[in-house]
Amino acid sequence: MIEQSDNFEHRWTNLRAALMKQFGKKPDLNAILFLIGIQELGRGISNFTKEEKQDLMHIATCKVFSLSGYYELSHVDEEGWPHYKSVKPIPFANLKEQDKMLRWHILEYFDQLD
């Protein structure tokens, strides 16, 4: 599932560079998840509470893992926030493997936007 390491790292570097060009600073993994969450909420950028920022990152994580069938959209609540349900467990992995798996799914998410 995870691509050859050199190409994967190249794609990740290119994504971060493109986001830096768009937003003015190079985002880390959490910032990218936050941006995906904002995209999925569909309201644009506004002042979010700390709890809402955490919720946005959770939405992003569920969304990107839905690409491999680990989550699916359950419903959108009355305030427009998407809610996901777990469909199958994400395979156990150490932190380094978890990080790479999440980054791979983020790359897939952005590939689908093109």
trRosetta pair geometry for C-beta under 8 A, 3 or more apart (Angstrom, degrees):
i j d omega theta_ij theta_ji phi_ij phi_ji
1 68 7.5 40 -153 -120 139 136
1 104 7.2 95 134 143 92 155
2 8 6.5 18 176 -94 88 151
2 100 6.1 31 -132 144 149 114
2 101 6.9 -87 -73 -94 121 61
2 104 5.2 -101 -115 -85 84 154
3 7 5.3 -79 139 85 126 114
3 8 4.7 161 74 -65 98 96
3 11 7.7 57 62 10 147 141
3 104 7.2 162 10 -128 85 110
4 7 4.8 64 73 21 95 109
4 8 6.6 -172 84 -15 42 93
5 8 5.6 -60 -144 37 27 115
5 9 6.2 22 163 -15 66 107
6 9 6.1 -58 -148 38 27 106
6 10 6.2 29 152 -20 63 110
7 10 5.5 -54 -146 37 32 116
7 11 6.2 33 155 -20 66 105
8 11 5.9 -55 -149 35 27 109
8 12 6.4 26 153 -18 63 108
8 100 7.5 32 157 -159 146 100
8 103 7.7 91 174 112 104 116
8 104 6.7 -35 -142 -94 118 90
8 107 7.6 -137 -147 -12 71 167
9 12 5.6 -53 -145 37 33 113
9 13 6.2 35 155 -20 66 105
10 13 5.8 -54 -148 36 28 111
10 14 6.3 28 153 -18 63 108
11 14 5.7 -56 -148 38 30 113
11 15 6.4 33 153 -22 64 104
11 107 5.3 56 134 -138 126 138
12 15 5.8 -51 -149 32 31 112
12 16 6.5 27 155 -14 64 106
12 103 5.6 7 -109 176 127 126
12 107 6.5 -76 -80 -71 68 121
13 16 5.9 -58 -150 39 30 109
13 17 6.2 30 153 -20 65 109
14 17 5.6 -55 -144 37 31 112
14 18 6.3 33 156 -21 65 105
15 18 5.8 -55 -149 35 29 110
15 19 6.4 25 154 -14 64 107
15 32 7.7 48 138 -124 118 140
15 106 7.4 127 151 125 164 106
15 107 6.3 -125 -46 -105 150 78
15 110 5.9 129 -126 55 121 169
16 19 5.8 -56 -147 40 32 109
16 20 6.2 37 152 -24 65 105
16 26 5.5 40 167 -159 105 93
16 27 6.3 -145 -138 55 81 73
16 32 7.7 -74 -96 -69 76 128
17 20 5.5 -51 -147 33 32 115
17 21 6.5 36 152 -22 63 102
17 26 7.5 -14 -90 -113 42 100
18 21 5.7 -50 -152 32 32 114
18 22 6.5 25 151 -14 63 108
19 22 5.6 -58 -147 41 35 110
19 23 5.8 -8 168 15 72 115
19 26 7.4 94 86 -140 95 45
19 27 5.1 -52 122 15 138 118
19 32 6.8 -83 -90 -100 173 91
19 35 7.1 -150 -141 -2 128 174
20 23 6.7 -74 -128 56 22 81
20 24 7.1 -88 -174 88 56 7
20 25 6.1 -74 -134 135 80 14
20 26 4.3 -11 -87 -84 124 62
20 27 7.1 -152 -69 -3 69 71
23 27 6.8 41 64 -46 144 110
23 35 7.9 -100 -58 -95 152 136
27 31 3.5 -136 -156 95 101 127
27 32 5.0 132 122 -54 130 75
27 35 6.9 -31 -134 -16 169 132
28 31 5.2 96 48 10 63 103
28 32 7.3 -122 102 -5 33 91
29 32 5.8 -58 -152 35 31 111
29 33 6.5 31 152 -18 66 105
29 99 7.1 -86 -90 -149 162 90
29 102 6.9 60 -162 112 126 128
29 103 6.9 -78 -113 -80 110 90
29 106 7.8 -147 -142 -33 79 161
30 33 5.6 -52 -148 36 34 112
30 34 6.3 39 151 -23 65 104
30 57 6.5 -17 -155 -120 76 136
31 34 5.4 -50 -150 34 34 117
31 35 6.5 36 151 -20 64 102
32 35 5.6 -50 -150 34 34 113
32 36 6.5 35 151 -18 65 103
32 60 8.0 159 121 171 63 150
32 106 5.9 46 136 -157 133 145
33 36 5.7 -53 -149 36 34 111
33 37 6.3 38 151 -23 65 105
33 56 7.7 131 135 121 79 79
33 57 4.4 54 127 -139 120 81
33 60 4.2 155 -167 93 71 146
33 61 6.2 12 -145 -54 125 78
33 106 7.6 -85 -76 -98 69 124
34 37 5.6 -53 -151 34 31 115
34 38 6.6 33 151 -19 64 102
34 53 6.3 -11 -123 -160 112 87
34 56 5.7 55 -141 110 59 122
34 57 5.7 -25 -76 -76 64 87
34 60 7.1 -87 -54 -18 15 153
35 38 5.7 -51 -150 34 33 112
35 39 6.4 36 150 -20 64 105
35 60 7.8 79 66 -106 48 145
36 39 5.4 -53 -150 36 34 116
36 40 6.2 30 153 -17 68 107
36 59 7.8 -167 114 101 86 85
36 60 3.7 104 87 -132 111 113
36 63 6.4 -164 154 70 117 135
36 64 6.7 1 170 -47 163 108
36 106 7.1 -117 -53 -130 147 90
36 109 6.3 15 -125 141 132 156
37 40 5.8 -57 -145 39 30 108
37 41 6.3 31 155 -20 65 106
37 55 7.4 136 -166 109 137 58
37 56 2.9 117 136 173 144 79
37 57 5.6 -68 -41 -60 146 29
37 58 7.5 68 -107 45 128 47
37 59 4.6 107 -130 65 88 107
37 60 4.1 -76 -54 -38 79 103
37 63 7.9 175 -91 10 54 132
38 41 5.8 -54 -146 35 30 111
38 43 7.5 -98 -162 57 71 75
38 44 7.2 6 175 179 106 13
38 45 6.1 12 -160 -85 146 65
38 56 6.1 24 -52 -159 60 136
39 42 7.3 26 167 -71 34 53
40 56 8.0 155 55 -153 103 74
40 59 5.3 -167 86 143 138 119
40 60 6.5 -177 6 -85 134 61
40 63 5.2 -128 -90 -68 151 157
40 82 6.0 -74 153 22 110 140
41 56 6.5 -52 -31 -116 130 96
41 59 6.8 78 -57 104 86 168
41 80 6.8 81 -169 127 75 102
41 81 6.6 -18 -123 -113 95 62
41 82 7.3 -134 -94 6 53 94
42 80 7.1 -111 62 170 105 121
43 46 6.5 -44 125 -1 113 123
43 80 7.0 106 -57 112 113 144
48 52 3.9 -131 -171 96 99 122
48 53 5.0 132 111 -59 124 75
48 56 6.6 -15 -163 -20 167 136
49 52 4.5 96 49 6 76 103
49 53 7.0 -134 94 -6 41 85
50 53 5.7 -51 -152 32 31 114
50 54 6.7 31 150 -17 63 103
51 54 5.7 -53 -152 36 34 111
51 55 6.3 36 148 -20 66 105
52 55 5.3 -51 -146 37 36 115
52 56 6.3 41 152 -24 66 101
53 56 5.6 -49 -148 32 31 114
53 57 6.7 30 152 -16 62 103
54 57 5.8 -54 -151 36 33 110
54 58 6.4 36 149 -20 65 105
55 58 5.5 -54 -149 36 34 114
55 59 6.3 39 151 -22 66 102
55 81 7.0 -24 156 -154 133 135
56 59 5.6 -48 -147 33 33 114
56 60 6.5 35 151 -20 63 104
57 60 5.6 -50 -149 35 33 115
57 61 6.4 36 152 -21 64 103
58 61 5.7 -51 -148 34 32 112
58 62 6.4 29 155 -15 64 106
59 62 5.9 -59 -151 40 28 109
59 63 6.1 30 153 -22 65 110
59 81 7.3 -118 -83 -169 137 84
59 82 5.7 104 -142 68 115 101
59 84 7.3 144 -131 -10 55 114
60 63 5.6 -55 -145 36 29 113
60 64 6.3 21 161 -14 66 105
61 64 6.3 -57 -145 38 26 102
61 65 6.3 13 159 -6 63 113
61 102 7.2 -35 -128 -134 87 112
62 65 6.0 -67 -145 47 27 103
62 66 6.2 41 153 -37 65 103
62 71 4.3 -115 -162 130 81 170
62 82 8.0 -163 86 117 130 111
62 84 3.6 169 173 36 144 160
63 66 5.5 -48 -152 19 29 117
63 67 7.8 42 148 -29 55 89
63 71 7.6 -65 -59 84 20 130
63 82 7.6 64 -72 98 105 148
63 84 7.3 -141 -58 -64 53 143
63 109 6.9 71 123 -117 101 131
64 67 6.0 -34 -174 4 42 116
64 102 7.1 75 103 -157 142 65
64 105 3.9 105 156 137 105 112
64 106 5.5 -21 -129 -76 150 53
64 108 7.1 122 -159 65 86 98
64 109 4.8 -65 -109 -49 89 131
65 68 6.2 -58 -166 43 53 97
65 70 4.1 -55 160 62 106 125
65 71 5.1 73 93 8 100 107
65 90 6.5 -55 -147 -86 139 120
65 105 5.8 -7 -76 -152 51 163
66 69 7.2 48 -166 -82 43 18
66 70 6.8 -106 -82 57 33 69
66 71 4.4 -69 -76 78 80 84
66 72 5.8 118 -136 -94 108 40
66 73 6.9 32 -126 -35 157 72
66 84 6.6 -120 -67 -134 120 133
67 105 5.8 159 48 -151 125 91
67 108 5.2 148 145 116 161 132
67 109 6.4 -129 -44 -72 144 73
67 112 7.4 -153 -115 -24 126 147
68 105 6.7 -85 -10 -105 115 110
69 72 7.6 -2 -146 -58 52 95
69 87 5.9 -91 168 85 70 141
69 88 6.4 23 126 25 92 119
70 86 6.9 -36 160 -146 72 72
70 87 6.2 168 173 49 20 92
70 88 5.8 -94 -123 65 54 78
70 89 7.5 -21 -145 145 97 11
70 90 5.2 34 -143 -75 145 82
71 84 4.3 25 174 170 124 129
71 85 6.7 158 -154 77 76 32
71 86 5.8 -48 -100 -103 76 43
71 87 6.1 168 -110 1 18 93
72 84 6.6 158 80 -153 25 84
72 85 6.2 -21 61 58 75 81
72 87 5.3 65 -7 -52 100 126
73 76 7.6 -6 -178 -49 116 80
73 82 5.9 -61 -134 -165 103 113
73 83 7.5 98 -162 75 62 46
73 84 5.8 -57 -102 -100 39 73
74 83 4.7 -53 59 105 112 91
74 84 5.8 147 -6 -138 93 16
74 85 4.3 91 -70 -21 117 100
75 82 7.8 179 101 -149 33 53
75 83 5.4 0 60 52 70 108
76 80 6.1 -9 172 -150 112 35
76 81 6.8 164 -158 77 68 31
76 82 5.2 -36 -100 -94 81 58
76 83 7.1 173 -94 11 29 78
77 80 7.1 -45 72 22 68 18
77 81 5.0 -2 38 55 109 86
77 83 6.3 73 -35 -24 95 117
86 89 7.2 32 175 -85 125 48
90 93 8.0 -69 142 7 97 103
90 101 7.6 129 -173 134 116 149
93 97 3.4 -119 177 100 120 122
93 98 4.9 163 87 -57 110 70
93 101 6.3 129 38 -12 165 139
94 97 5.1 88 52 15 69 104
94 98 7.0 -127 100 -8 31 92
95 98 5.5 -53 -143 36 31 114
95 99 6.3 35 157 -22 65 104
96 99 5.8 -52 -151 33 29 113
96 100 6.6 25 153 -15 63 106
97 100 5.7 -55 -147 39 33 109
97 101 6.1 35 154 -21 67 107
98 101 5.7 -56 -145 37 29 112
98 102 6.3 28 156 -17 64 107
99 102 5.9 -58 -150 37 27 109
99 103 6.3 25 154 -16 64 108
100 103 5.7 -54 -144 39 32 110
100 104 6.2 37 154 -24 65 104
101 104 5.7 -50 -147 32 30 114
101 105 6.6 27 154 -15 62 105
102 105 5.8 -56 -151 38 32 109
102 106 6.4 35 150 -22 65 104
103 106 5.5 -51 -148 34 35 115
103 107 6.5 38 152 -21 65 101
104 107 5.8 -52 -154 33 32 112
104 108 6.6 33 148 -18 63 105
105 108 5.4 -51 -149 36 36 115
105 109 6.4 45 149 -25 65 100
106 109 5.4 -48 -151 30 34 117
106 110 6.6 27 154 -12 65 104
107 110 6.0 -58 -149 41 32 105
107 111 6.2 38 150 -25 65 106
108 111 5.4 -51 -145 33 32 116
108 112 6.6 32 155 -20 63 104
109 112 6.0 -61 -158 33 28 109
109 113 7.0 31 146 -24 62 103
110 113 5.4 -47 -153 24 41 117
110 114 7.3 51 151 -30 63 94
111 114 6.1 -46 -164 15 37 114
